[in-house]
Amino acid sequence: MASVGKQASTLDHESAEAIALQGLTFLAQEPARFLRFLKLTGLEPQDARALAGTPELALAVLEHLAQDESLLLVFAASCAVAPESIGRAISLLQGQGA
């Protein structure tokens, strides 16, 4: 997992969007995990479908992961993503740069 740190240092907008998509896929793989995401964000399943691919949903996914450290660590390990890259991806998608 040493190579994952390099990914965090070279994060760009496209990579941030890719991480968000990985996060959405990760959440959707387990119904209970996805339902919790929907409940905490106030989204309905049809809202999530309608917002797929938008910066709003990408940010919601990343912020959800960032707010639950254990979930974040499971996501990071299962998707080979550096945990610290989530915060950088959020900043990039919010237009704050890296």
C-alpha positions, 0 to 999 in steps of 0.5 A: 500500500506504499504506492497509494500515497503517491496517488494522493500527491498527484491528485487532479480534478479528474482523479478526484471525480474518479475517486468519488465514482469509486466511492459511490460504487463502494457504497452501492455494493452493500445495500445497508451502506447505500441506504445509510448514505441516502438517509444521512444525505436526505437523498432518495434513490431516484435523486442519486440516479438523477445526480449521477455524474454531477459534482453535487453527488460526487461531493456528497459521496466524498463528504460522507466517506470523510465523516466516518473514519472506519468507513473511510478506511474500509473504502481506502483499503478496498479501492487502493485509495490513500485515505488522505486523498479524500480531503484533497478530492473534496477541496478540488471538487469544491474548486479550492485547488489541491 
